[in-house]
């Protein structure tokens, strides 16, 4: 009698390495606008990367190759980043945040056009699993669950240790996402109509409070226009 075949189930998340030299090349070639916030939706829109959360591909890992000459003050959200990569972006006047995406949120983020065309509600990003909480609560990693005061201390400490001066103010004008937000400028719980170029806000009280807060904190309309321009311009403009 044949022994049963034991199959190993792959449970480790995969993160696509993205070096600063590769990132600078995407900007130089016009695939990415460095003046707009950059996240997984922006990177997916270049069509240079493939991410499939169903097979545990879980986004990007920003690496330090090219750190010595990285010139762009970008505002970027990735899932992991090395300390040298973070320092290079901050030295240029930019901002890095590391943030977790659950499977549903990532499916929306990597193909927002398909998500919106189905009339699906913009999901809320779920809390990271216990194994990742510590990483995203560590200001050294610029984790999105940290207090901004703690991140500012780490920015200054990194500059002191590495021997460069931080700019007096960040060259960044965009607001940060909330911890449950998938898209810049679009609060959780909304429905987006590409045909009408409108965002329909929820009436559910659970989402209403979140939306009102986002509109106050984020300059909702301005960020939404930036989102259209960076992701959907070719299709709907």
C-alpha positions as CSV (number, residue, x, y, z in Angstrom):
1,X,0.0,0.0,0.0
2,X,1.4,3.4,-1.0
3,X,2.2,5.8,1.8
4,X,0.1,9.0,1.7
5,X,1.7,11.9,0.0
6,X,2.3,14.8,2.4
7,X,2.2,18.2,0.8
8,X,3.9,21.1,2.3
9,X,1.6,24.1,2.4
10,X,3.4,27.4,1.7
11,X,2.4,29.9,4.4
12,X,5.3,32.4,4.2
13,X,4.4,35.7,2.7
14,X,6.4,36.9,-0.3
15,X,7.5,40.5,-0.8
16,X,8.8,41.8,-4.1
17,X,12.2,43.5,-3.6
18,X,12.2,47.0,-5.0
19,X,15.6,48.7,-4.9
20,X,16.0,52.5,-4.9
21,X,18.0,52.4,-8.1
22,X,15.1,50.5,-9.8
23,X,12.7,53.0,-8.3
24,X,14.7,56.0,-9.5
25,X,14.7,54.5,-13.0
26,X,10.9,54.2,-13.0
27,X,10.7,57.9,-12.1
28,X,13.3,58.9,-14.7
29,X,11.4,57.0,-17.4
30,X,8.1,58.7,-16.5
31,X,6.4,55.6,-15.1
32,X,5.9,57.2,-11.7
33,X,5.2,60.8,-10.8
34,X,7.3,61.5,-7.7
35,X,5.1,64.5,-6.8
36,X,2.2,62.3,-5.9
37,X,1.9,59.8,-3.1
38,X,3.2,56.3,-4.0
39,X,1.8,53.0,-2.8
40,X,1.0,49.6,-4.2
41,X,-1.7,50.9,-6.5
42,X,0.8,53.3,-8.1
43,X,3.4,50.6,-8.5
44,X,0.9,48.1,-9.9
45,X,-0.3,50.8,-12.4
46,X,3.2,50.8,-14.0
47,X,2.5,47.2,-15.2
48,X,6.1,46.4,-14.3
49,X,5.1,44.2,-11.4
50,X,2.8,41.3,-10.8
51,X,1.2,40.7,-7.4
52,X,-1.1,37.9,-6.6
53,X,-2.2,37.9,-2.9
54,X,-4.0,34.6,-3.4
55,X,-0.6,32.9,-3.7
56,X,0.8,34.9,-0.7
57,X,2.5,37.6,-2.7
58,X,2.1,40.5,-0.3
59,X,3.6,43.6,-1.8
60,X,6.9,45.4,-1.8
61,X,10.2,45.4,0.2
62,X,12.2,48.6,-0.4
63,X,15.9,47.8,-0.5
64,X,19.0,50.0,-0.3
65,X,20.7,49.5,-3.6
66,X,21.1,53.0,-5.1
67,X,20.8,54.6,-1.6
68,X,23.9,56.7,-2.0
69,X,22.6,58.6,-5.0
70,X,18.8,58.6,-4.6
71,X,17.6,62.2,-5.3
72,X,13.8,62.1,-5.1
73,X,11.8,63.4,-2.1
74,X,9.1,60.8,-2.5
75,X,6.2,59.9,-0.3
76,X,6.1,56.2,-0.4
77,X,4.2,53.4,1.4
78,X,5.6,49.9,1.2
79,X,5.3,46.8,3.3
80,X,8.9,46.4,4.3
81,X,12.0,48.7,4.0
82,X,15.6,48.5,5.0
83,X,17.0,51.1,7.4
84,X,19.4,52.3,4.7
85,X,16.6,52.7,2.1
86,X,14.5,54.7,4.7
87,X,17.4,56.9,5.4
88,X,18.1,57.6,1.8
89,X,14.5,58.7,1.1
90,X,14.4,60.9,4.2
91,X,17.8,62.4,3.4
92,X,16.3,63.5,0.1
93,X,13.4,65.2,2.0
94,X,10.9,62.3,1.5
95,X,8.8,60.1,3.7
96,X,8.5,56.4,4.1
97,X,5.8,54.4,5.8
98,X,5.5,50.7,6.1
99,X,2.0,49.3,6.2
100,X,0.2,46.0,6.2
101,X,-2.5,44.9,3.7
102,X,-4.7,42.0,4.2
103,X,-5.8,39.8,1.2
104,X,-9.0,41.7,0.5
105,X,-7.4,45.1,0.7
106,X,-4.5,44.1,-1.4
107,X,-6.8,42.6,-4.1
108,X,-8.5,46.0,-4.3
109,X,-5.2,47.9,-4.3
110,X,-3.5,46.0,-7.1
111,X,-6.4,46.4,-9.5
112,X,-8.6,49.3,-8.4
113,X,-10.2,49.7,-11.8
114,X,-11.6,46.1,-11.8
115,X,-12.6,46.5,-8.1
116,X,-14.5,49.8,-8.8
117,X,-16.2,48.5,-12.0
118,X,-17.8,45.7,-10.0
119,X,-19.3,48.2,-7.7
120,X,-17.6,46.8,-4.7
121,X,-17.2,48.8,-1.5
122,X,-13.7,50.1,-0.7
123,X,-12.6,47.7,2.1
124,X,-11.1,48.6,5.4
125,X,-7.5,47.5,5.9
126,X,-7.5,44.9,8.7
127,X,-5.1,44.8,11.6
128,X,-1.9,42.9,11.0
129,X,-1.5,39.4,12.4
130,X,0.2,39.0,15.7
131,X,3.5,38.0,14.0
132,X,3.7,41.4,12.3
133,X,2.3,43.8,14.9
134,X,5.7,44.5,16.4
135,X,7.2,45.4,13.1
136,X,4.5,47.9,12.2
137,X,4.6,49.4,15.7
138,X,8.3,50.1,15.6
139,X,9.2,53.7,14.7
140,X,12.6,52.5,13.3
141,X,10.6,50.8,10.6
142,X,8.4,53.9,10.1
143,X,5.5,51.6,10.9
144,X,2.0,53.0,10.2
145,X,0.8,52.0,13.7
146,X,3.4,54.3,15.4
147,X,2.9,57.8,16.8
148,X,4.2,60.5,14.6
149,X,6.2,61.9,17.5
150,X,8.1,58.6,17.8
151,X,8.8,58.5,14.1
152,X,10.1,62.0,14.2
153,X,12.6,61.1,16.9
154,X,13.8,58.1,14.8
155,X,14.2,60.3,11.7
156,X,16.4,62.7,13.6
157,X,18.4,59.8,15.2
158,X,19.0,58.2,11.9
159,X,20.2,61.5,10.5
160,X,22.6,62.0,13.4
161,X,24.0,58.5,13.2
162,X,24.5,58.6,9.4
163,X,25.8,62.1,9.3
164,X,23.3,64.1,7.3
165,X,21.0,66.9,8.1
166,X,17.2,66.6,7.7
167,X,15.4,69.4,5.9
168,X,13.6,71.7,8.2
169,X,10.3,70.6,6.7
170,X,9.5,67.5,4.7
171,X,9.1,68.2,1.0
172,X,5.7,66.4,1.3
173,X,2.3,68.0,1.1
174,X,0.1,65.0,1.1
175,X,-1.5,63.7,4.3
176,X,-1.0,60.2,5.6
177,X,-3.6,57.5,5.1
178,X,-5.5,56.4,8.1
179,X,-4.6,53.0,9.5
180,X,-7.6,51.3,7.8
181,X,-7.4,53.2,4.5
182,X,-6.5,51.4,1.2
183,X,-6.5,54.3,-1.2
184,X,-5.3,57.9,-0.9
185,X,-8.2,60.3,-0.8
186,X,-10.9,57.6,-0.6
187,X,-12.2,56.6,2.8
188,X,-13.1,53.1,3.6
189,X,-16.7,52.1,2.9
190,X,-17.1,54.3,-0.2
191,X,-18.2,53.1,-3.6
192,X,-16.4,54.6,-6.6
193,X,-18.2,55.2,-9.9
194,X,-15.6,55.5,-12.7
195,X,-18.4,56.4,-15.3
196,X,-19.6,59.3,-13.1
197,X,-16.2,60.1,-11.7
198,X,-17.8,60.3,-8.3
199,X,-17.3,58.7,-4.9
200,X,-20.4,57.7,-3.0
201,X,-20.1,58.0,0.7
202,X,-21.7,55.4,3.0
203,X,-24.7,56.2,5.2
204,X,-23.8,53.5,7.7
205,X,-22.8,55.2,11.0
206,X,-19.8,52.9,11.4
207,X,-18.3,54.4,8.2
208,X,-19.7,57.9,8.4
209,X,-17.5,59.0,11.3
210,X,-14.4,57.6,9.6
211,X,-15.3,59.5,6.4
212,X,-15.9,62.8,8.2
213,X,-12.6,62.5,9.9
214,X,-10.8,61.7,6.7
215,X,-12.3,64.7,4.9
216,X,-11.0,67.0,7.6
217,X,-7.6,65.5,7.9
218,X,-6.8,64.7,4.2
219,X,-8.2,67.5,2.0
220,X,-10.5,64.8,0.5
221,X,-11.2,66.4,-2.9
222,X,-7.6,67.4,-3.7
223,X,-6.3,63.9,-2.9
224,X,-9.1,62.3,-4.9
225,X,-8.1,64.3,-8.0
226,X,-4.5,63.2,-7.5
227,X,-5.7,59.6,-7.3
228,X,-7.6,59.8,-10.6
229,X,-4.7,61.4,-12.3
230,X,-2.1,58.8,-11.1
231,X,-4.2,55.7,-11.7
232,X,-7.0,56.2,-14.1
233,X,-6.2,59.1,-16.4
234,X,-5.7,57.1,-19.6
235,X,-9.0,55.3,-19.2
236,X,-11.3,58.1,-18.2
237,X,-9.8,61.4,-19.0
